[in-house]
């Protein structure tokens, strides 16, 4: 029996904001420590493969710099002065500050701010229950998906597509707008299987010569924001050269004749001047997908990183409709399966307590919000208290000078629930240590696959953590429970 076979193995799911949501096998050294993390072989999408970052998760779980005890600021904001506190005292302080803010400006002055540090449904979304119960300002998550999802919905009408495992049954896999070798290794697992077993071609479309491009049979490096021009020229060729599936278009699309007419002037020559590609590259790509019915278009989140991303995503998604690739196993277009999971989260999020009159604040506009821009506050009061989980806006949000200026306001009270002393935590008034994904129960759904996966508690958190669910205590507050924060 080898050493690995002697180890006790726990099963979980990767909590990170990645479509793969890998099912995991975790080496459990004892009740407090883990060893290596492996992709679960029994999960047909993960297929035993996991990225290097997650494989070495023990480095993070057992890192000496993890926060262990609540900290309360001493001295001026951002200067790094802290004193340790008990959980009871720290939570009472947070509750008292929030109540004082409400009494001055009303409940909308408090803004719970969170995002995708964990994709566990409980640890990510449970904060909404607190928000609804207290009628705090709402949170509109705008940084990541909006442009891509809007463009996809314009074409497909639902956030779903062919099972990603069908890539292994394709004759051509087009990886467009995602550096899968680095960020979605499981996409490459199934694409390269198609190449090995079926002789499938792999096409990569992106804006630079990345690691995925180096694996391509055909690599197209185009200018940023010009994906739509390439897609239009490809569809022009499909109509021009008889590769459009007109019967499919008539049955399943709304205006194929109008599309063909619109594309009449969108020639490869026209697109070449816009995209920086050659006419030959565009023609070659168009003929490849036109003659390969089982073509699988894997469209990534690169479309969300450009100002015209919605129209570009819409155009790219339409190619599979023009060829009729959706009819074939191993064909079609895929962006996210988020729309297939009809989980009822009403209890988790406390939606029965939701007040539709309460404003929503845009999380990518946190800088203007915290510096009092009227167009960002939507006529409501200033934000004077925040609870931040699962995100690090001082590092990732736009207009970082404004973000930092806002956090340094003396009239803003900020509580950050974190695993490490991030840039945002350094600007807080109270920092509460958080568990990691192996230290609490949660459930995960795979945006890039079909699976719902349980992530149970496998080890005890380091000494000093509070229980996963934090009860914000105050005899006057009436606070609802706020769930603890999971993996960053």
ABEGO torsion letter per residue (X at the ends): XBAAAABBBBBBBBABBBAAGBBBBBBBABAABBBBBBBBAABAAAGGBBBAAAAAAAAAAABAABBABBBBBBEBBGAGBBBBBBAAAAAAAAAAAAAAAAAAAEAAABBBBBBAABABAAAAAAAAAAAAAAGBBBBBBAAAAAAAAAAAAAAAGBBBBBBAAAAAABABBBBBGBBAAAABAAAAAAAAAAAAAAGBBBBBBBABBBAAAAABABBBBBBBGAAAAAAAAAAAAAAAAGABBAAAAAAABABAAAAAAAAAABBAAAAAAAAGBBAAAAAAAAAAAAABABBBBBBBAAAAABAAAAAAAAAAAAAAAAAGAAABBGBEBBABAAAABBBBAAAAAGAAABBAABBBBBAAAAAAAAAGBAAAAGGBBBBABBBBBGBBAAAABBGAAAAAAAAABAABBBBBBBABBBAAAAABABBBBBBBAAABBBBBBBAABABBBBBBBABBBBBGBBBABBBBBBAAAGBBBBBBBBBX
